[in-house]
Amino acid sequence: METNEIMNNEEVMESAAEEIVKKSSGKGVKIAAGIGLAVLAGVIIYRYVGKPMIAKIKAQKEPRVRDKQDADAEFDAAEIESEEI
C-alpha cells in the first residue's frame, strides 16, 4: 500500500509542477509588457511635456544671462576708463 501511495504522490507532484510552470511563465510576460509600456509612456511624456518645458525655462533664463553679461562688460569698460584717467 505504501508503494501505491508514493506513486500517486509523484503523479500529483508532476501535474502540480506543470501548472506552476504554466502560471509563472504567463506572469513574467505580463511584467515585461508592463515595464515596456511604462518606458514607452515615459519617453512620450518626456518628448511632449519635458522638452518643451525645459526649452521654455532656458528661454526665460537667457535674457537674464545676456543682461548680466552686458552689465559686466559695461562695468569692466568703465573700470578700464577710470584706470586710464
C-alpha positions in Angstrom: 0.0 0.0 0.0 2.8 2.4 0.6 4.1 1.9 -2.9 0.8 2.9 -4.4 0.7 6.0 -2.2 4.1 7.0 -3.3 3.3 6.6 -7.0 0.1 8.7 -6.5 2.1 11.4 -4.8 4.6 11.6 -7.6 1.9 11.9 -10.2 0.3 14.7 -8.2 3.6 16.5 -7.8 4.3 16.3 -11.6 0.9 17.7 -12.5 1.3 20.4 -9.9 4.7 21.3 -11.2 3.4 21.7 -14.7 0.6 24.0 -13.6 3.1 26.2 -11.7 5.3 26.5 -14.8 2.4 27.5 -16.9 1.2 30.2 -14.5 4.6 31.6 -13.7 5.6 32.0 -17.4 2.5 34.0 -18.1 3.2 36.3 -15.2 6.7 37.1 -16.5 5.3 38.1 -19.8 2.8 40.4 -18.1 5.5 42.0 -16.0 7.8 42.5 -19.1 4.9 44.1 -21.0 4.1 46.4 -18.1 7.7 47.6 -17.9 7.8 48.1 -21.6 4.6 50.2 -21.5 5.9 52.2 -18.6 9.1 53.0 -20.5 7.2 53.9 -23.6 4.9 56.2 -21.6 7.9 57.9 -20.0 9.5 58.6 -23.4 6.3 60.1 -24.8 5.8 62.3 -21.7 9.4 63.5 -21.9 9.2 64.2 -25.6 5.9 66.2 -25.5 6.0 67.6 -22.0 9.5 67.6 -20.6 11.4 69.0 -23.6 9.1 72.0 -24.2 9.2 72.9 -20.5 13.0 72.8 -20.4 13.2 74.9 -23.6 10.7 77.4 -22.1 12.7 77.7 -18.9 16.0 78.1 -20.8 14.4 80.8 -23.0 13.3 82.7 -19.9 16.8 82.5 -18.3 18.7 83.5 -21.5 17.8 87.3 -21.3 18.9 87.4 -17.7 22.2 85.9 -18.5 22.7 88.2 -21.5 21.7 91.3 -19.4 24.2 90.2 -16.7 27.0 89.8 -19.3 26.2 93.2 -20.8 26.3 94.8 -17.3 29.6 93.1 -16.5 31.0 94.3 -19.8 29.9 97.9 -19.2 31.4 97.7 -15.6 34.7 96.4 -17.0 34.7 99.1 -19.7 34.0 101.8 -17.0 36.7 100.4 -14.8 39.3 100.4 -17.6 38.4 104.0 -18.5 38.7 105.1 -14.8 42.2 103.5 -14.7 43.3 105.3 -17.8 42.4 108.7 -16.3 
